[in-house]
Amino acid sequence: MSVADVKKNTEQKMAKSIETLKTNLAKVRTGRAHTGLLDQVMVEYYGSPTGLSQVANLTLIDARTIGVQPFEKKMAAVIEKAIREADLGLNPATHGDLIRVPMPALTEERRKEMVKLVKSEAEDAKIAVRNIRREGNEGLKKLVKDKIASEDEERRGQDEIQKLTDKFVADIDKMVSEKEKEVMTV
């Protein structure tokens, strides 16, 4: 393990934290419908919990409505119940073998709650990035202790890890401000 390995490892872990944040922000609902909202909905399928996308085709009917087409007709009631119980504030309605999931309009109060949720997700991501920085710095200290790297290399490595941290925190702030604008636009 060298200083370069520690830096590369740290950068990869920080990038994973950013990807996790992107995934979590995609789940935060804006005024528009998108099928990603139903990603975490689990349906009881022959006795085992299964992701909704595994038992139905998800489509956008219009800007405010998601269409769920079950692969098996008998699954319609189970899917409708699962969506209703997923605590997403959605109220699906079955029309024949198509389940329509209309997106309710967001009130100002609900938008502010969403912004708080977005900021909370961002703070969690920043904490993760800082923890990764700490792990990277500890890795550099261990290299010096094991006499694999010099103290000068450690200092340079710490500076580079700090620059990475600053870059990723700035990326997080940028993503959050974009999501805030998206949530607050009526």
Protein Blocks (a to p, Z undefined) as FASTA:
>chain_A
ZZklmmmmmmmmmmmmmmmmmmmmmmpccfbdcfklmmmpccdeehiacdfklmcccddf
blmbccdddfblklmmmmmmmmmmnonopacddehjaccdddddddfklmmmmmmmmmmm
mmmmmmmmmmmmmmmmmmmmmmmmnomacfklmmmmmmmmmmmmmmmmmmmmmmmmmmmm
mmmpZZ
